[in-house]
Amino acid sequence: MASLELTSVTVRSYALEIINEEIHTRLIPFMFSFARDEKIFDLRDIMRSSSKYMSKNERLRMK
């Protein structure tokens, strides 16, 4: 039964939902603030710093 809920389409759909939310609520506002202030940023730094906010379980799931 559980296998029916964990199809690749379901997992991809959920991942896309999470990624879209992160982009719209965190990344885009961050980028707009840098653009407004005419500052330069490195996307690698953003990706590194966002991993600080992940729980230990979230980091383990990514491995």
N, C-alpha and C positions, 0 to 999 in steps of 0.2 A: 504494500500500500504506500509506504513512504517513497518508494521509487517513482511513483506517479507524480508526486509533488516536487521532486527534485530533478525534473527534466532539464536539459541544457537550456531550453527556451525560457523556462521559469527562472533559472539562475541568472541567465543573461539579462532578462527583463528587470530583475531585482537589482542587479549590479548597475545597470543603466540608470535606474531610478535614483540610486544613491549617488552616483557620479554626477548626474544632472543637478541634484540638490546641492551638492558640495560646490559645484561650479557657480551656480546662481547665487548661493547665499554667502560664499566665502571668497572664491577666486575673482569673480568679476568685480565685486566691490573693492577688493584689494587693488586690482589693476587700475580701476578708475581713480582711486585715491592717488596712486603714483602718477597717473597721466595728468590729473588735475594739478599736482605739485611739480610737474615736469621733472620727475625723478626717474632714474634707471634702476631696474631690478633684474635679478637673475632667477629664472624659473627653477633652477636647481636648488637654490636656497629656499624657495617657497616649498618645494616638495620635501626637502629635508626637515624644515621647521614644522610642517604639518604632521610628520611622523611622531613628533614629540607629544602631540595631543592624543595619539592613539593609545588605547589600553594595551596591556601586555597581551591579552587574548587576541586582540585585533592584529597585532604585529605577528603573532604566532600563526594565525590563519593565513597571512600573506606569504609565508614561507613555503 
